[in-house]
Amino acid sequence: MLTALSIRDVVLIEALDLDFASGLGALTGETGAGKSILLDALGLALGARADSGLVRRGATQAVVTASFDLPDDHATAELLSENGLSAEPGEPLVIRRIVKADGGSRATVNDQAASATLLKELAPYLVEIHGQHDDRGLLNPRGHRALLDIFGRIDAGIAATAHRDWRAAEERLEQARNELETAARDREWLEHAVAELTALGAEPGEEETLSTARADMQKGARLAEDLTAVSHHLEGSDGGAAQLRQAARRLDRIAGEHPLLVDALAALDRAVIEATEAEDRLAAAQDALAFDPQRLEDAETRLFELRAMARKHRVEPDALPTLAAELSERLGRIEAGGEGLAKLEAEMAAARAAYATAAAALSEARTAAAARLDTAVASELAPLKLDAARFRTVVEPLPEAQWGPSGRDRVEFEISTNPGAPFAAMIKIASGGELSRFILALKVALAEEGGARTMIFDEIDRGVGGAVASAIGERLARLARQAQLLVVTHSPQVAARADSHWLIAKSHDGTVTRTGVTALDAAERREEIARMLSGAAVTDEARAQAARLLEAA
């Protein structure tokens, strides 16, 4: 709810700080005292156009600060987060708007820079202002379906899920059709590419294996002479390894003659082992590096084929097997395309039917809720001197192109102000006073949750008095049990119902005119209501009547 409003240098207001509480608050004062200035100032904080004409004469800028106490899970928290702003849990939401005399303006939310657009987006979650020319809130048909759902406790979740599934099935079908169409255009190319890749028969890692083998054979050709020479030194009866073995056998016969001979034999045995291992390694290297001109030519030819095919398809050689599988799959989808599309079409049709069933249930529930709402609003019209008027909730089907997660219904509130007159949108045919009373009747009937928790009614009692004004006051008080209400009123019956009362008045010091707002205590409140009853000259009878009104409230 709105907890505080600070105004500096706005039109006739030099400095004003107001604190607000829950319940019904009344703002009264003589005509022209400046009640509209308060609403204009609050409008600035809620994103209204920054008009430099609002800056008080002689001041460089006007500043309005509005503070709201909101629950941590309030819808504004998500909106602030989406715009990169933060809100500390438990802390008030503070909006400040500055308008300069030269026409510039800026805004902050919790001392963080914000745009006027963001303030406008926040406004519907914070305050509803219902006045003579209001075209927001209950008068906006775009919100009527949601209001009816809240009134009827209608959950659109099943329809929303069904709609999501339906649209997902449509997307899958459309994607399959596009893929099939594209693939069909490329069929000839696909058939050639698959045949070519299949004939090539590339294997994963084949390119690296061939490249390594070719490099080894090229090395073998270069190292063949050296390897042969080394083998000659090691192998054969005259080779180094054979000589070491002969020496070891001969030394073995005499090693027992001296300890040093034993050590020498051990060393010689190790040398024989190492020489044998060297022979084995050399033989293995010769095999690995064996130079076979035909094998080398075959390897190079295969490498050329693999790399040429990879370049052709703009992939790495190792990706050729995967590419072959993908292209074969695409070709297979063409072959089985009709069957696959038929299955997707059946899935989409089933999803649409499920949504249609859920949406039909929604429509039925809304139609029933609309009848209850019409009855509830009708019961409120007569006490508000709208007994000749009729109210109806229109629930009618939308074209399929406009079906959505919330169903397939268009919902709009309409009225007829006179017997026999056609129904139409409220804002089109109701006068200013009637419009405000229709809004009050609808608000009381809906008693909805989820809207703004602060509502302002601007002169809802214009042109009425007596029993009608009393009925308006009673309904405002009833509505104020669920939300914070502020009412700008000229009716003593309405003012008497308020939990808080402020007097708006002008003052003159001979050169400057100022508008001020004063919170009234019990005695001051009785005096103001008496003034509202009798006019400029307050009589004792007016004071007594004011006291009776306050007691009756």
C-alpha positions in Angstrom: 0.0 0.0 0.0 0.9 3.7 -0.3 2.6 4.7 3.0 4.0 8.1 2.2 3.9 10.9 -0.4 6.4 13.7 -0.4 5.9 16.7 -2.7 8.2 19.6 -3.3 7.5 22.6 -5.6 4.6 21.1 -7.5 2.3 23.9 -8.8 0.9 25.5 -5.6 2.5 23.0 -3.2 5.8 24.2 -1.8 6.6 21.4 0.6 4.2 18.6 1.7 4.8 15.3 3.5 1.9 12.9 3.9 1.7 9.6 5.7 -1.0 7.1 4.8 -2.5 4.1 6.6 -4.7 1.2 5.6 -8.4 1.5 5.3 -10.4 4.4 3.8 -8.9 7.8 3.6 -10.9 11.0 2.6 -9.5 14.1 1.1 -11.8 17.1 1.3 -11.7 20.8 0.7 -13.4 23.6 -1.1 -13.6 23.6 -4.9 -10.3 24.8 -6.4 -8.3 24.1 -3.2 -5.9 21.9 -5.1 -7.1 18.3 -4.7 -6.2 17.6 -8.3 -2.6 18.7 -7.7 -2.2 15.8 -5.3 -3.3 13.4 -7.9 -1.1 15.0 -10.6 1.8 14.7 -8.2 1.2 11.0 -7.5 0.7 10.6 -11.3 4.2 11.8 -11.9 5.6 9.1 -9.6 3.6 6.6 -11.5 5.0 7.5 -14.9 2.7 10.3 -16.1 4.1 12.7 -18.7 6.6 15.1 -17.2 5.1 18.6 -17.8 7.3 21.5 -16.8 4.1 23.4 -16.1 3.9 21.4 -12.9 7.0 23.1 -11.5 6.1 25.8 -8.9 6.7 29.3 -10.2 10.2 30.4 -9.1 11.5 26.9 -8.4 14.1 25.1 -10.5 12.5 21.7 -10.2 9.6 19.7 -8.8 10.2 16.5 -6.8 7.7 13.8 -5.9 8.5 10.8 -3.8 6.1 7.9 -3.2 6.8 5.1 -0.8 5.0 1.7 -0.9 4.9 -1.1 1.7 4.7 -4.4 -0.3 5.1 -8.1 0.4 8.4 -9.7 -0.7 6.6 -11.8 -3.3 4.8 -8.8 -4.9 4.6 -8.7 -8.7 6.8 -5.6 -8.8 9.8 -7.6 -7.5 10.0 -9.6 -10.7 9.4 -6.5 -12.9 12.3 -4.7 -11.2 14.6 -7.8 -11.6 13.8 -7.9 -15.3 14.9 -4.3 -15.6 18.2 -4.9 -13.7 17.0 -3.2 -10.5 17.0 -4.6 -7.0 14.6 -4.5 -4.1 15.7 -5.4 -0.6 13.3 -7.8 1.2 11.3 -6.0 3.9 12.3 -2.6 2.6 9.7 -0.1 1.1 9.6 0.5 -2.6 10.5 4.2 -3.0 9.8 5.9 -6.4 11.2 9.4 -7.0 10.4 11.6 -10.0 12.1 14.9 -10.7 10.8 17.4 -13.2 13.0 20.4 -14.1 11.6 23.8 -15.1 13.4 23.6 -18.4 11.5 20.4 -19.3 13.9 17.6 -18.4 13.0 14.8 -16.0 14.5 11.8 -14.3 13.3 9.0 -12.1 14.7 6.6 -9.5 13.4 3.4 -7.9 15.0 2.6 -4.6 17.7 5.2 -5.5 18.5 3.4 -8.7 18.0 5.2 -12.0 14.8 4.2 -13.8 12.9 5.2 -16.9 9.4 6.7 -17.0 8.4 3.6 -19.0 9.3 1.4 -16.1 7.2 3.6 -13.7 4.2 3.2 -16.1 4.7 -0.6 -16.0 4.9 -0.6 -12.2 1.9 1.7 -11.8 -0.9 -0.9 -12.4 0.6 -3.1 -9.6 0.7 -0.2 -7.1 -2.3 2.2 -7.6 -5.6 2.2 -9.4 -6.9 5.7 -10.0 -10.5 6.0 -11.0 -11.6 9.4 -12.1 -13.8 11.3 -14.5 -11.7 10.4 -17.6 -10.0 7.2 -16.4 -9.5 4.6 -19.2 -7.4 2.1 -17.3 -8.1 -0.6 -14.7 -11.6 -1.9 -14.9 -12.4 0.0 -18.0 -9.7 -1.7 -20.1 -11.3 -4.8 -21.8 -7.9 -6.5 -22.0 -8.1 -7.1 -18.3 -11.7 -8.2 -18.1 -11.1 -11.9 -18.8 -8.6 -12.1 -15.9 -11.0 -10.3 -13.6 -13.8 -12.7 -14.4 -11.5 -15.7 -13.8 -10.5 -14.3 -10.4 -14.2 -13.7 -9.5 -15.2 -17.2 -10.6 -12.1 -18.8 -9.1 -11.4 -20.3 -12.6 -8.0 -21.9 -13.1 -6.8 -21.7 -16.7 -3.7 -23.9 -16.0 -5.0 -27.0 -17.8 -5.8 -25.0 -20.9 -2.4 -23.2 -20.7 -0.6 -26.6 -20.6 -2.8 -28.0 -23.4 -2.1 -24.9 -25.5 1.6 -25.2 -25.0 1.5 -28.9 -26.0 -0.5 -28.0 -29.1 1.8 -25.3 -30.2 4.8 -27.6 -29.6 3.2 -30.3 -31.8 2.6 -27.7 -34.5 6.2 -26.6 -34.4 7.4 -30.2 -34.7 5.1 -30.7 -37.7 6.2 -27.5 -39.4 9.8 -28.3 -38.8 9.4 -31.8 -40.3 7.6 -30.4 -43.3 10.3 -27.8 -43.9 13.1 -30.5 -43.5 11.2 -32.8 -45.8 10.8 -30.1 -48.4 14.4 -29.1 -48.2 15.6 -32.7 -48.3 13.4 -33.5 -51.3 15.0 -30.6 -53.2 18.4 -32.1 -52.4 17.5 -35.7 -53.0 19.6 -36.2 -56.1 22.6 -34.6 -54.4 22.0 -36.7 -51.3 21.8 -40.0 -53.3 25.1 -39.2 -55.0 26.8 -38.1 -51.8 25.7 -41.2 -49.8 26.8 -43.5 -52.6 30.2 -41.7 -52.8 30.7 -41.8 -49.1 29.6 -45.4 -48.8 32.0 -46.5 -51.6 34.8 -44.7 -49.9 34.0 -46.5 -46.6 36.0 -44.2 -44.4 36.8 -45.5 -40.9 37.2 -43.4 -37.7 40.9 -42.7 -37.1 41.9 -44.0 -40.5 43.5 -40.8 -41.7 45.8 -40.7 -38.7 46.7 -44.4 -39.1 47.6 -44.0 -42.8 49.5 -40.8 -42.2 51.6 -42.5 -39.5 52.3 -45.6 -41.6 53.3 -43.4 -44.6 55.7 -41.4 -42.4 57.3 -44.6 -41.0 57.8 -46.0 -44.5 59.4 -42.8 -45.7 61.7 -42.9 -42.7 62.5 -46.5 -43.4 63.6 -45.7 -46.9 66.0 -43.0 -45.6 67.4 -45.2 -42.7 67.6 -48.6 -44.5 71.4 -48.5 -45.1 72.2 -47.5 -41.5 69.9 -50.2 -40.2 71.5 -52.8 -42.3 74.9 -51.8 -41.2 73.9 -51.9 -37.5 72.3 -55.4 -38.0 75.6 -56.6 -39.6 77.6 -55.5 -36.6 75.2 -57.3 -34.2 74.0 -60.4 -36.1 75.7 -63.5 -37.5 78.5 -65.7 -36.2 81.0 -62.8 -36.3 78.6 -60.2 -34.9 79.0 -58.4 -31.7 76.3 -60.2 -29.9 77.7 -63.6 -30.9 81.2 -62.6 -29.8 79.7 -61.5 -26.4 78.0 -64.9 -25.9 81.2 -66.8 -26.8 83.2 -64.7 -24.4 80.6 -65.4 -21.6 80.7 -69.2 -22.2 84.5 -69.2 -22.0 84.6 -67.0 -18.9 82.0 -69.1 -17.2 84.5 -72.1 -17.2 87.2 -70.2 -15.3 85.2 -67.7 -13.3 85.5 -69.7 -10.1 89.2 -69.1 -10.1 88.9 -65.6 -8.8 86.2 -63.2 -7.4 87.0 -60.6 -10.0 86.3 -63.1 -12.7 82.8 -63.8 -11.2 82.1 -60.0 -11.3 83.3 -59.9 -14.9 81.1 -62.8 -15.8 78.0 -61.0 -14.3 78.8 -57.9 -16.2 79.2 -59.9 -19.4 75.9 -61.7 -18.8 74.2 -58.3 -18.5 75.8 -57.2 -21.7 74.6 -60.3 -23.5 71.0 -59.6 -22.3 71.2 -56.0 -23.4 72.7 -57.0 -26.8 69.9 -59.5 -27.3 67.3 -56.9 -26.5 69.0 -54.5 -28.9 68.8 -57.2 -31.6 65.0 -57.7 -31.0 64.3 -53.9 -31.0 66.4 -53.5 -34.1 64.4 -56.2 -35.9 61.1 -54.7 -34.8 62.2 -51.3 -36.0 63.2 -52.8 -39.3 59.8 -54.4 -39.7 58.0 -51.1 -38.7 60.1 -49.0 -41.0 60.2 -51.5 -43.8 60.0 -49.7 -47.0 57.6 -51.3 -49.5 57.0 -49.0 -52.5 53.6 -50.5 -53.3 52.4 -50.2 -49.7 53.6 -46.6 -49.6 51.8 -45.8 -52.9 48.6 -47.4 -51.6 48.7 -45.5 -48.4 49.3 -42.2 -50.2 46.5 -42.9 -52.6 44.1 -43.7 -49.8 45.1 -40.5 -47.9 44.5 -38.4 -51.0 41.0 -39.9 -51.4 40.1 -39.3 -47.8 41.4 -35.7 -47.7 39.8 -34.9 -51.0 36.4 -36.1 -49.9 36.8 -34.2 -46.6 37.6 -31.0 -48.5 34.6 -31.5 -50.8 32.2 -31.7 -47.8 34.1 -29.2 -45.7 34.7 -31.5 -42.8 37.7 -33.1 -41.1 38.6 -36.6 -42.5 37.7 -38.2 -39.2 34.2 -36.8 -39.6 33.5 -38.5 -42.8 31.9 -41.7 -41.2 29.5 -39.4 -39.2 28.7 -37.4 -42.2 27.9 -40.5 -44.2 25.5 -41.6 -41.4 23.8 -38.2 -41.2 23.3 -37.9 -45.0 22.0 -41.5 -45.1 19.5 -40.6 -42.3 18.3 -37.6 -44.2 17.8 -39.7 -47.3 16.0 -42.2 -45.2 13.6 -39.5 -43.9 12.8 -38.6 -47.5 11.9 -42.2 -48.2 9.8 -42.5 -45.0 8.7 -38.9 -45.0 5.0 -39.4 -45.7 4.7 -41.9 -42.8 6.5 -39.6 -40.4 4.4 -36.6 -41.4 1.2 -38.5 -40.9 2.3 -39.4 -37.4 3.1 -35.8 -36.5 -0.1 -34.6 -38.0 -2.0 -37.1 -35.9 -0.1 -35.9 -32.8 -0.9 -32.3 -33.6 -4.6 -33.0 -34.2 -4.8 -34.8 -30.8 -3.1 -31.9 -29.0 -5.5 -29.4 -30.6 -8.4 -31.6 -29.6 -7.1 -31.7 -26.0 -6.8 -27.9 -26.0 -10.3 -27.5 -27.5 -11.7 -29.6 -24.7 -9.9 -27.6 -22.0 -10.9 -24.3 -23.6 -14.5 -25.4 -23.9 -14.5 -26.2 -20.1 -13.1 -22.7 -19.5 -15.8 -21.1 -21.6 -18.5 -23.0 -19.7 -17.0 -21.9 -16.4 -16.7 -18.3 -17.5 -20.3 -18.2 -18.8 -21.5 -19.5 -15.4 -19.3 -17.0 -13.6 -20.4 -14.2 -15.8 -24.1 -14.8 -14.8 -23.1 -14.7 -11.1 -21.1 -11.5 -11.6 -24.0 -9.8 -13.5 -26.3 -10.7 -10.6 -23.8 -9.3 -8.1 -23.3 -6.1 -9.9 -27.0 -5.6 -10.5 -27.6 -5.8 -6.7 -25.2 -2.9 -6.3 -26.7 -0.6 -9.0 -29.9 0.5 -7.4 -28.5 1.8 -4.1 -26.0 3.8 -6.2 -28.9 5.5 -8.1 -28.2 3.4 -11.2 -31.4 1.5 -11.0 -32.3 2.1 -14.6 -28.9 0.8 -15.8 -28.1 -2.8 -16.7 -24.7 -4.5 -16.6 -23.6 -7.6 -18.5 -20.5 -9.7 -19.0 -20.0 -10.7 -22.6 -18.3 -14.0 -23.1 -17.9 -14.8 -26.8 -15.6 -17.0 -28.8 -12.5 -15.7 -30.5 -11.3 -16.8 -34.0 -8.9 -19.7 -33.8 -5.9 -17.4 -34.7 -6.4 -15.6 -31.4 -6.7 -18.7 -29.2 -4.2 -18.7 -26.5 -3.0 -20.1 -23.1 -6.0 -18.3 -21.4 -8.5 -19.9 -23.6 -10.6 -18.9 -26.7 -12.9 -16.4 -25.1 -13.2 -12.6 -25.4 -14.6 -11.1 -22.2 -15.8 -7.6 -21.9 -18.0 -5.7 -19.3 -20.8 -3.7 -20.9 -23.6 -1.5 -19.7 -26.9 0.0 -20.8 -27.7 3.2 -18.9 -31.3 3.5 -19.9 -34.2 1.0 -20.6 -34.1 0.0 -24.2 -30.7 1.5 -24.8 -28.1 -0.8 -26.4 -25.2 -2.3 -24.4 -21.8 -0.8 -25.0 -18.4 -0.4 -23.3 -18.8 1.5 -20.0 -16.4 4.3 -21.0 -18.3 5.0 -24.2 -21.7 5.7 -22.8 -21.5 6.4 -19.0 -21.2 10.0 -17.8 -18.4 10.9 -15.3 -20.4 10.4 -12.2 -22.1 7.3 -13.5 -18.8 5.8 -14.6 -17.3 6.2 -11.1 -20.3 4.5 -9.5 -20.3 1.7 -12.1 -16.6 1.1 -11.2 -17.4 1.1 -7.5 -20.3 -1.4 -8.0 -18.0 -3.6 -10.1 -15.2 -3.3 -7.6 -17.5 -4.3 -4.7 -18.9 -7.2 -6.7 -15.5 -8.5 -7.8 -13.7 -7.8 -4.6 -10.8 -9.3 -6.5 -7.4 -10.2 -5.3 -4.2 -9.6 -7.3 -5.0 -6.0 -8.4 -3.4 -2.9 -7.0 -3.8 -2.8 -3.2 -4.2 1.0 -3.3 -7.2 2.5 -5.0 -8.1 6.2 -5.5 -11.5 7.4 -6.4 -11.7 11.0 -7.6 -15.0 12.6 -6.9 -17.0 9.4 -7.2 -19.9 11.1 -5.5 -20.2 14.0 -8.0 -23.8 15.0 -8.6 -25.3 12.7 -5.9 -26.3 13.2 -2.3 -28.4 11.9 0.5 -29.1 8.1 0.4 -26.9 7.6 -2.7 -23.9 9.3 -1.1 -24.5 7.2 2.0 -24.6 4.1 -0.1 -21.3 5.1 -1.8 -19.7 5.7 1.5 -20.9 2.3 2.9 -19.5 0.5 -0.2 -16.2 2.3 -0.1 -15.8 1.4 3.5 -16.6 -2.2 2.7 -14.1 -2.3 -0.1 -11.5 -0.7 2.2 -11.5 -3.8 4.4 -9.5 -5.5 1.6 -7.5 -2.7 0.2 -6.3 0.8 0.9 -8.7 3.4 -0.5 -8.3 7.1 -0.9 -11.3 9.1 -2.0 -11.4 12.8 -3.1 -14.9 13.7 -2.1 -17.4 16.6 -1.6 -19.9 14.3 0.2 -20.1 14.5 4.0 -21.7 11.0 4.0 -18.6 9.6 2.3 -16.1 11.6 4.4 -17.8 10.4 7.6 -17.1 6.8 6.7 -13.3 7.4 6.4 -10.7 6.0 8.8 -8.4 9.0 8.0 -9.3 12.5 6.9 -7.2 15.2 5.3 -8.2 18.8 4.5 -6.8 20.4 1.4 -6.8 24.2 1.5 -5.2 27.2 -0.1 -3.5 30.0 1.8 -2.3 33.5 0.8 0.4 35.6 2.3 -0.3 38.6 0.1 2.1 37.6 -2.7 2.2 33.8 -2.9 -0.7 31.3 -3.0 0.0 27.9 -1.5 -1.9 24.6 -1.2 -1.5 22.7 2.0 -2.9 19.4 3.4 -3.7 18.9 7.0 -4.5 15.6 8.8 -7.6 16.2 10.9 -8.2 15.0 14.4 -11.7 14.1 15.7 -12.8 17.7 16.5 -11.4 19.1 13.3 -13.0 16.4 11.3 -16.4 17.1 12.7 -15.9 20.8 11.8 -14.9 20.0 8.3 -17.9 17.6 7.7 -20.1 20.4 9.2 -18.7 22.8 6.6 -19.4 20.3 3.9 -23.0 20.1 5.1 -23.7 23.8 5.5 -21.3 25.7 3.3 -19.1 28.7 4.3 -21.1 29.5 7.5 -20.9 26.5 9.8 -24.0 26.2 12.0 -24.6 24.3 15.3 -27.1 22.2 13.5 -24.5 21.3 10.9 -22.1 20.4 13.7 -24.8 18.2 15.3 -25.6 16.5 12.0 -21.8 16.0 11.4 -21.6 14.3 14.8 -24.5 12.0 13.9 -22.9 11.0 10.6 -19.7 10.2 12.4 -21.4 8.2 15.0 -23.4 6.3 12.4 -20.3 5.4 10.5 
